[in-house]
């Protein structure tokens, strides 16, 4: 993830045009996964810090060490930082880089799902359990068996099943895996080959493990063909999210190096999903990562940008903006700076 040049940006002007402002400003937060639990909004973000690690394409400068949960009584109320909910030092298997998390609620327990690098430098996904949506969470001693790569997003379907979507290329290491097996020699496909796909697995009843083999999530173009690796304005990069609207499943994701949040629509939580457009145009900062959440009958995009840090790519701030649907179910594209 290279550092973008932001020298030419007038941040005062940009902030005036921004469709929303950071929800909190006393620390940097990113990758917001938002949920409504018991009528209140809870946001599970990454907690960005400057770990003093030089920029590189592996994203090593994203050296996060803990998670804080942000809560809001309503969409217009102040956002509250509830303090440290889980720290790297309390996760036995993890060594560094606590990246984008998500959370789920089941039977009175709350589950924080998070990626981190293990002692061998390979990303895996862990679970930590708590009695409150704001934590503290106690991590399981081992990561989820069969998990790899980054950016877990957990979707609860109406039948009570929970699915985890995950994966990310480049720093997220997805290109090192084929058929769920790691090989250091694996690389990205060629531009005219199908792009690497995000992954999905149903969770066990206790939400602590996968209940089935990890499967690929197909993202198809308008002709029913898989998107190609060279189609980098549409192909999957990272930041999976799933939500359901009017009986359809919407899989949304970041295109990474082209900086769009896109979506694809399907009839099953496993897909296939057909590419349907953009939700968010590029923000300031290299990464773009979001979640979509219904709050009191309206739909909101939780996202981040680097405007508060004046463009520092790994010092981001969580924001929220309403999204709207057209009659045909398509989503109106948001421009973060009108
Ligand atoms: O926050 C670290 C990484 O940056 C996330 O895991 C990616 O989705 C990107 O936002």
Boltz pocket constraint, residues with backbone or C-beta under 6 A from the ligand:
constraints:
  - pocket:
      binder: B
      contacts: [[A, 30], [A, 31], [A, 46], [A, 62], [A, 98], [A, 99], [A, 100], [A, 150], [A, 151], [A, 168], [A, 238], [A, 239], [A, 287], [A, 288], [A, 289]]
      max_distance: 6.0
